[in-house]
Amino acid sequence: MARKKIREYDSKRLLKEHFKRLSGQDLPIKSAQVTESTDFNELAEKEPWLSSSKLVVKPDMLFGKRGKSGLVALNLDLAEVATFVKERLGTEVEMGECKGPITTFIVEPFIPHKEEFYLNIVSERLGNSISFSECGGIEIEENWDKVKTIFMPTGVSLTVENIAPLVATLPLEIKGEIEEFLKVIFTLFEDLDFTFLEMNPFTLVNGKPYPLDMRGELDDTAAFKNFKKWGNIEFPMPFGRVMSSTETFIHGLDEKTSASLKFTVLNPVGRIWTMVAGGGASVIYADTVGDLGYAPELGNYAEYSGAPKEDEVLQYARVVIDCATSNPDGQKRALVIGGGIANFTDVAATFSGIIRALKEKEQKLKEAKMHIYVRRGGPNYQKGLAKMRALGEEIGIPIEVYGPEATMTGICKQAIQYITAAA
């Protein structure tokens, strides 16, 4: 499971589109997304309610506490919304330890209300936790003792009986309506493969639940069965994270292939770089370097899996090597080409793409004083390792080659010993 945050706009879009399918009732949700490219005149033609309603506007950037940070404006007309957006679009804000520009806003009708309820559903290993409170809103953390939680094991439907602890203290006149709302939301949560869903708060409009603020995360590994339900879904980068040109290139490759190609620069001047096959193995290599005290020297996080084609591996390896060898400073560097023991990936085939890239970048590798460590197992791994050994002799670059008899953690230790050894 891969939990990916989505914008509030998309959370509410999915809620509106599928609530009626699952319950037969409409949720009168209205929302519009505003970015740098938005023409407010065109938007008003598309969404006429924008010109006839008082509005709320706030950033839609995957961070919370917008109200407490003074980033929510209430009871505006469309011209005032346009001014609010113009003054803040592109402005950098600091949220905790993250800092970045505001690029996207959500605009909705202003809903005067009295009641504020809290709802949270989180996917866990053996089921889902559902939390509810009659005291929602921006002070939810101060009122956390009033939040009630139940656990629903996988495969168990939410019923009036097991929902009872959450709504036991609600007034009778709203209890049934909120019970039914929670049941539908839980069904929607599972049906659309949400991993996290929070409404803080939702209120009652004409006696019917209405979400004012919403956050959502989806299991993006379930995209293959939900692409029609999700529609044109966006998985934005975390707030404050902007992809470099090299990361953008790899992201583009990843979107075009059935394999997985991931690459994140952690420290452009780091001296330990990785090109690792398999998501689990890539985490082990990165965590080991950190556990041994050399996280500041880790240049990147990288992972390829799903049997990518040779040409895809070639393009991927070129990028990793270019980053790993940039701006040589006379210090030693290490490149770990690793992985676990593959189930179905042809090790020799994927190594062919990496070998081609290493040959192309021979001079850059030498200038960067690069020492390469290879550890791999799986189909055709002996052939792939033999090619790597031959390559080291051919291009005159030190390449230490190991099969599954060596440990992944041990390879990381060797790389660290090399970059820290006296010249």
N, C-alpha and C positions, 0 to 999 in steps of 0.2 A: 504494500500500500504506500502511495506517495501522496502526502497531504499538500495540496496546492491552494493557496489563498486566491479568492476571486474578489472582484470589486463589489461594493454594495449594490451598485446598479445591476450587475448580473445576478446577484443573490435574489434581489427582488423581482427581476425579470423571470427567473426560474420559478420562484414562488407563485407569481401571478399566473404564469402559463400552465402550471401543473396542479395548482390547488383545485381548480374547477374540474380538471380531468379526474382527480382522485376523490373529490367530494360532491361534485355537481353544483357547487356554489362559487360565485364570483368573489374575489377579493378586490376591492376598488382601488388597487395600488396604481399610482401614476408617478412616473419618474423620467427624467431626461438626463443624458450625459453631456457634459460640456468640456471641450478640450480647446487647444489653441486654434484648431481648424474650424471650430463651430461658428456658423453664421447665425446670429440670434433671430434675424428675420425669417430665415428658412426654418429654423427650429420651431418658431412660433406657428408657422403655417402647418408644420407636421404635427405639433402638439398644441392645439388651440387652447387647452386649459391653462397654459402658461400665461396667456394674456387676460384671463378672466378670474384668476385665483391669486390670493396672497401666497407667497412662496417661502420655502426654506432652501438655503444653499450651503453646501459644506464640501470640503475636499473628499475625494474618493480615492485614497492613496494607501490603503491597507494598514493604517495606524488608527488607534483609538484615542480617547480622551480629547476629541475635537472640541467639544463644548467647553471643557475646562481650559483649553488652550486658546479660547477666543476665536476659533476658526469656523463657527457656525453662526449664520445670520438668519433671523426669523422675521416673518411678517413683511416681506419685501414685495414690491411689484417687479415686473420683468426688467425694467430699465435699471432698477437698483441692484438686481441680481447681476446684470451685465457689468455694472460699475464695480461691484464687489469682486467679481471674477477677474476683471481687467487689472485691478490693483494687486491681486495676489498671484496671478498666473505666472509661473516661472520663478516665483520668489522662494528662496531657500528657507526652510524651517527646520528646527532641531527638535526631535522627539526622542527623549531619552538619549541614547548614545548614537542615534542615527540622524543624519542630516541630509537633506535633499530638496530638490525643487518640487513645487506643487504643479502638476500637469493636468490633473483630471478632477472635475467636480461633479456632484450629483445635485439636481434640482428637483424639488418635490412640492406638493401643495402644503401649505401651513395648516396644521391640524390642531386647533385649540383642544385641550383635554385636561382631565383631572386625574384619572387613574393611570398609573404606570406600572406595568408588570414586567417581569424578567423571565426569559426562557433560554436555556442552553442545552444542547444535545452534543455529546462528544462520543466518537467511536473509540472503543477500547479493544483489547485483544480478544475478549470473550463475549462482547456485547456492546451495549451503549448505555451511557449515563445520561439521565435527564434531570435537569435542575430547574426549579421554578420558584418565583417569589412574587408576593404582592407588593413589594417595595422596590421596583425597578427604577432605572434612571441613572443619572450621573453619580448619585451617592450609593450605588449598589455595593461598592467595596466596604463602605462604612456600615452597611446593613447586612453584611454577609451572614450573620447569625440567623437571619430570617429566610435564608435560601434553603429549600428542601430538595433532596436528591434521592432518586431511585435508580436501580440498575436493572436493565432489561437484557437478559441473556440472548445471544444470537438465535434467531428463529422464533422468538416469543413475541406475539402481537401485543400492542398496548390496548388494554381494556379498561372499562370503568372501575373494575376491582383493583387492578394494580396501579392505576393512576390516582386512586383515592388519597394516599398520603400527601400528594402534592397540592390538592385542591380542597382539603378537608375544612379549612377555615374560611373559604370564600363564602360571600353572601349567596343565598339560594338563588336569587334572581339572575346571577351571572355564572353560577357554578357550572350548569349544564353546557352553556355556550363555550366556556373556556375548556371544559373537558373535551368536547368535540373538536375544538381547534387544536389542542395538543395531540389528539389522536391522528388527525389528518397531517399535521406537521411531521410527526414521527414517521408516518407511512411515506411521506414525501422524502424525508431524510434518507430512508433506506432505498426507496425506489430510484433516486437520482444519484446514489452513491456519494452523498455528503459524508465528510468525516468530522465536520464541525459546523454547527449552526447556532447562532446566538441572536436573539432579539432583545435589545436593551435600549429603550423599552418597547413593548407593544402596549397599545391602549384599546379602548372600546369606542367605536364610532357608531352611533345609533344602535348600541347594544352588541355590535359585532367586532371581533378582534381585528386590529389593524396595526401592522408593524411600522414603527417610526424609525427605528435604527436597526440595522441588520448586518451581521458578518457571516461569511460562509467560506468553507474550504471543501474541495472535492478530491476524491481519489482519482488522480489523473490516469492511473493504470486501468481504470474502467472506461476510458474514453471510447474503446472499440465497441462497446455495447450501448453507449449513451450519446453518441455523436448527434443523433437526430433529436433526442430530448434536450441536450444541452444547447444545441444550435451553435452560433458563432461565439463560443466562449473564449475569454482571454485569461491567461495566467500571467499576471504582471510580475515583474521583478519585485522583490521586497523593497520597501521604502528605503531610499538612500543608496540603493544598489543600481549602478549604471554599467551596462556592459561595454567593455572595450571593443575595438574593431576586431581583434582576434577572437574574442568570445562571441561576438555577433556572427562572425564567419562560421564558427563551429556550430552555433545554434541553428544557423541556416542549413548546414549539412544534416544536422540531427532531424530537422523537420522534414527533410526530403527522403529519409531512409527508414526502412523498417527496423534497422538496428538502433542502438543507443550510442550517441556520441556526446560526452559532456566535458566541458573544460572551463575552469574558473581560475583566474590569476589571483593568488593570495599575496604574493610579494614579488614584484617585478625584478628585484635584485637578489632574490633568494638563491641559495646555492645547491639546494636539493630539489629536483624536479621528478615528476612521475608520469608514466604513460602506462596505465594499469587496466587490465581486462577484468571486467566484472565489478558490479556495484559494491558487493560485500568486500571483495579484496581491496578495492580502492580506499574504502574506509579504514581497513586494517592498516594499510601502508601509511596513510595520513595520520591516523591515531598513534601509530608506533613512533613515528618521527616526533610527534608532540610529546608522547610519554617519555621519550628519551631526552627531552629538554631542548629540542631543536626546532620547535614550531616556528620561531621567527625566520628560520632558514628555508622553510618549505615554500617553494615558489608557486605551487599550483595544486589544484585538485583536478584530477582527470580520470575519466572512465569510458571505456568502450566495451560494448557487449552486443549480443544478439547476432553474431556472425556477420559483421559488416563486410562489404566487398573490398577487394584489394585496393581499388582506386579510392574508395572512401577512407580506408586506413592511411593510404599515402597522403591524401590531403590533410587528414587529421594530424598525422605525425609531423608533417612539415610545420604546421602551426606550433605544436608543442616544442619542437626543436628550435625554431626561430626565437621563441620567447626564452627558452632555457639558455640560449647562447648569446643573447643580445648584450651589447655593451660590455665586452670582456674587460676585466679589471686586474688580471694577473692572479686572482685567487682560484683555487680548485673548485670544480663543480661536479655534481653527480647526477646522472639520469637513471632512474629505476624503471626498467621495462618489465613489469611484473604481472602477476595474476595468480589466481588459485589454480585448481585443476578443472579445466573446462569439461562440460558435459557433451556439447555438440559442436562448439566452435573449432574449426580446423586451425590449429595453432600455426602450422607451417604456412597456410594461406594468408593469415593475418600478418604473420611475421614478414611475408614477402613485401607487403606495402611499407612496413616500418623499415625494412632493409633498404628499399629503394630510396626512402627519404634520408636515411643515414648516409648513404653514398652521396646523394646530392649535397648534403650539408657537411661533408667531410672537413672542409677548411674551417668553417665556423665552429665545429666541434673541437678542433685542435686549438684554435685561438682562445676558446673558453676553458681550456684545460679540463675537458669533460672526461669523466670516467663513467662507463656504462655498466650497469648491473642488470642481468637478465635472470628471471626466475619464472618458470611456467611448467604446467603439466596439462595433459588432455590429449585429444585425438591428434596424431602426427606430431607430438611434441618433440620426439627425438630428432626428427627431420628438421623441425624448425630451429631447435637449439644448435644442431650441426651447422646450419646456415649462418647463425649468429657467430659461432666460433670462427668460421671461415671468413666472415666479414671483418672481424677484428684484425686478422692477419692481413687481409687485403688492403684495408685503408689505414692501418697503422694506428688505430685508436684502441686503448685498453677496454676490452669487453669481457667481463667475467660472467660465465654462463652456468646456470644451475637448473636442475629439474626439480620434481616434487620432493626429492630427498632433502632439500634445503627448506628452511622455514622462511615465511614472508617477513617475520619480525627480524630474523637474522640478517637478511639482505639489507634492511634499513639500517641496522647497526653497522654493517660494513661500509655503507655509503657515508655515514656520519664519521666513521673513523678515517675515511679517505679525505674528506674535506677539512678535517681538523688536524690532520697530521702535518708535521713540519715539511716545508718544501724540500 
